[in-house]
Amino acid sequence: MITIENIEKIKEILINDGVIAYVTDTVWGIGCLPSSEKAVRKIYEIKCREAKKPLILMSYDSYPLLDYIKQPVEKEAQRLMKQYFPGALTLVVEKSEKTPDYITSSMPTVGIRVPNNPVFAEICKHIDGHVLATTSANISGEPPALNYDEAVKYIGNKVNLVIKDYGYKAQGRASTVAGFKDGETVIFRQGDVII
């Protein structure tokens, strides 16, 4: 799917504080390595995003994300991860010390997700740490990009690379965002997944 040359290019961009755009199962996203505060700041600039709106962390699997969240993970969160990852569900959980405040807008929680998209999964499998700090590919307040052409049009001149979707399209429906209070699931945004 993604050539070795392109994988190497993606890795080089990210290691050097760059920002990439890519397809997911829901909408197109932009992201960077969680360890790069410079790249996170760039994402906020690209999107004209308020600093109080946090980014989320995404990977190809739950395991790389576990270092970024407080352990042990509460039982209801574990159940939902097993049932809906990969898929269109973002879980807001307590973060660990590894998750920088500049990603979460200094909040004690972080959103995590595992998209169900082979292109996104392949990117994450090859990059340093296997996790991206990410948000939707658009200017804040505008509709998110739903395909490659829209991603190029909306933010193509502002990111370091827009990666092709290789035929694996975004479905265009946002993820459901859920958190937890007193062991119960709380829906913050109703999206594609019905819990």
N, C-alpha and C positions, 0 to 999 in steps of 0.2 A: 504493500500500500504506500506508505511514506518511504521514500528512498533513503538509503544510508546517508547520502550527501545532505538531504534536507533535515534529517534527524540531527546530524552534526551541526548544521546551521542553526537549528532551533536551540540546541544545547549551548552553543557559543553566545547567541543573543541573550539567553536567560542568565548565564553566568556573568555576562557583562552588563547587568542591570537593565536588560531590555524587556519589552512588553510584546506579547504575541496575541493574535486573534485566532479563534478556532470554533469549529462546530461542536455543539453538545446535542443531547437528545431533546432539549427544550428549545432554547434560543442560542444564538451565537454569543460567545464570551470573549473577554480579554483577560489576560492574566500574566503573572510573573512569579518568580521564586519567592516564597514567604520570607526568606532571609534578606531580601533586598528592599530596604526601606526606600532607597532612591527610586526603584521601579514602582513601588506602591504609590509613592508621591506622584509619579508620572501618570499612573492610572487615574488618580483623582483629578489631575490637570486635564487629561484627555477627555474625561467625562463631564468636566465642570461640576464635580460631585462635592456635596457638602461633607466636611470632615467628620461629621457626627454619624454618617452612614457607613457601617462597617463593610468590609469585603468578606467573602466566605472562602473556605478551603475545599478544594476538590481533588480527587485522585481516581485511579482506575479500580481501586479496591479499598475496603475499610481499613486494612492493616496500616498503610502508611499514615493514615489520619489519626490513629490512636495516640501517637506521641504528642499530638497537639491538644488533646482533650484530657480532662481530669479523670483519673482512675480511682476506684473502679467505675466503669460506665453504668449508669443506673439501668435496672432491668428492663424498663419500658423502652428505653433508647436502644438497648441491645436487641430487643425483639423487633423493633421497627427497622433497624439496620439489616437484620437477617432477612426480613420479609421484603423490603423495598429497595435495598442497595444491590445492584445498580438500578437506578430509576429516578423519577422526577420528584424526589423528596429531599428537602433540606432540613436537617435536624440542628436545632440550636441547643448547645450543651455547654457546660462549664469548661473553660479552656484550661490547659496546663501552662506551666511557666515557659514552655517552648514557643507558645503563640505570642507574637509581639503585640504590644498595645496599638501600634500603628496600623495593624490589620483590623482590629476590633473596635477602633475608636475608643480605646481604654475601657471598654465594657468587660465584665467578667466572663462573658460567654462568647462562643464562636459558632458560626454555621458551618456544617460539613455536608458534603454530598458526593455521591459516586454516580456520574452520568452514565446512561446506557447508550454509549456511542463508541464504536470501534476506533475511529480516528482519534478522538480525545483519549481513549484508553492507551493507544499506542504512543501518543506524545508523552503521557505520564509515566509509562513503563521505562522510557529511555532517559528522562531528565533527572538531574541531581535531586535526590530526596523524594521523587515521585509524587510531589504535591504542588499544586498551583494556588496562589492567592488570586481570587477571580471575582468578576462581576459581569454583567451583561454588556455586549458590544453596542453601545449607543451613547449619545449625549444625555445626561440626566434630564428626565422629563419627556424625552422623545421615545418612540417605539424602539424596541430592541431589533437588531438585525436578525433576519430569519433565513438568509442565504448568503452565499459567498459574495455576490454582487452588492448586496446591501451592506455587508461588513466593510467591503472596500470603499463604498460610497460614504458611509457614516464616519469611519475612523481609520480608513486605510492609509491616509497620509500622516497619521499621528502615531501609529504603532510601528514596530520594527519589521513585522512580518504578519501577513494574513495567510493562514494555511488552508489549502484547498480541502473540500469536504469529501472528495473521492466517491461521491454518490451517496454518502450517508447523511441524509438531510436532517435538519432540525424540525421538530414537529410543530413548533410555534406556540406551544402552551407552556406557561410558566410552571415551575416546580411548586409543590405545596411546601410551606414553611411551618414547621412544628417545633414546639419547645415543651418543657415539662415544669409542672408545679405540684408539689406534694405528691409525686409519683404518678400524676395524671398528665395525659397529653393535652397540650393547648395548641390550637391552630392559629397561627399568626397571619397566614395567607393561604386561602384555598386555591390550589392549583390542580395539576393533572391527576395527582394521586388522592384517592378518597380513603382516609383512614377509618 
